[in-house]
Amino acid sequence: MTNKQIFKKAILKAEKNGYDAIQWYPILLPKGSKRDLLDKILYSIKEKIIFSHSFAKAFWGTEWKDGDIISLPLSEAFSTAELDNIKMWQYHLKKMVLEKKPLKYLEKFLDYDTSNIRVPDCEPEQ
């Protein structure tokens, strides 16, 4: 997936869990505006969004579940004692901050059916 596709899917996943993407755009969009306009604006501030606590909470949630992805060694991000008290979103946000390509880190947590995702100004990769 391209970075734009990853970002778009990540926003949609977070919105399904209660994230309010419009909070990043201070002027209300006119009634009937295209979602594409909001998507372009959001993509222009993607780092600010993906590293925010509100996005991370909506994207990863707070509770650990069976099968959640956790990488080893843990010492690079958290001590064993910290993991007992940390929320899932906090763990993944801290891990993502350490990544050279944070959108690729988000991609690991997306389902890969992109057929219904249209990304503005993004040609399909050949």
Secondary structure, DSSP 8 states (H G I E B T S, - for coil): --HHHHHHHHHHHHHHTT--GGGG-SS---TT--HHHHHHHHHHTHHHHHTSHHHHHHHH-SS--TT----S-GGGT--HHHHHH--HHHHHHHHHHT-SSHHHHHHTTS-S--TT---TT-----
